Amino acid sequence: MIVAIDGPAGAGKSTVAKSLARRLSLHFLDTGAMYRAVTLEVLRRGLDPASGGDCAAVAGSIELDFDAQGKVLIAGQPGEPHIRSREVTSLVSAVSAHAEVRDPIVTLQRSLAERWGGLVAEGRDMTTVVFPEARHRFFLKASSSERARRRALELGTPEDVERIREEIERRDRLDSTRAVSPLHVGPGVREIDTDGKSAEEVLALLVSLIGAPRT
Ligand code: DC
C-alpha cells in the first residue's frame, strides 16, 4: 500500500505520517529530508545552491539511505541534525526547485517504494508527481500562524514564533510558485484542515478514511 501525503512546511505531515506508518506497519519516507541532504552536501562541497548544474551533480552522486527509524543517512552517516540547520532550511527551497535535482531523487523515492513493498511518503509532490496513482492521497493544511506556533514549540523557542512564521511563508511562496512540481492540491486529493486538531485527531481521521482495521 502507498499512502501519499503533501502539504506546506509545518502542517504536521511528519508526525502524522510517522504514526500512520507505524499503525499500518509500513515504512515512512520523509522526502523533505532527501532534499535537505542534497542541500547540506551542496554546502559541504562548497558548491552553489543557485546553480542547477552544481546541485544536479550532488543529487546524481549522493548516497542516500534510511535507518530503521526512517532517518536519512548520507553515505551511511546520520544526516540529522545537520539537515535541520537554519542555513539548510533557508536554502532547501532553491535547491529543490531545480528540475535536474528532482529527477534522480524522484527515481530513488519510487525505487524505495518498490524495495519496501509500500510506504507512507510525505513531501510536496507525493500526491501529484511521485505517486499520483496511490489510492490514498492527502493534503494537510493549516494556517501559517498555527504552523509557526507548532514549529516554535517543537524547537523549544516560543519567542521565535514571528521569525518562524515569516520563514514558513517565504518557503510556502517558493515551494508553491516554482515551475517544477509546485506544491498544490491535485485532482482527487483529499484536503485535511489540521487547524485546531491534535496530531492524534488527524491520525484517527486518516486511519478512518483509509479504512484500516482497528487495533
Ligand atoms: O518537509 P521539509 O520542510 O523538510 O522540506 C524541505 C524542503 O524540501 C521544502 O521547503 C521543499 C522541498 N521538498 C520538495 O521540494 N519536495 C518534496 N517532496 C519534499 C520537500
Boltz pocket constraint, residues with backbone or C-beta under 6 A from the ligand:
constraints:
  - pocket:
      binder: B
      contacts: [[A, 9], [A, 10], [A, 31], [A, 32], [A, 33], [A, 35], [A, 36], [A, 89], [A, 92], [A, 93], [A, 96], [A, 97], [A, 122], [A, 123], [A, 124], [A, 125], [A, 126], [A, 171], [A, 175], [A, 181]]
      max_distance: 6.0
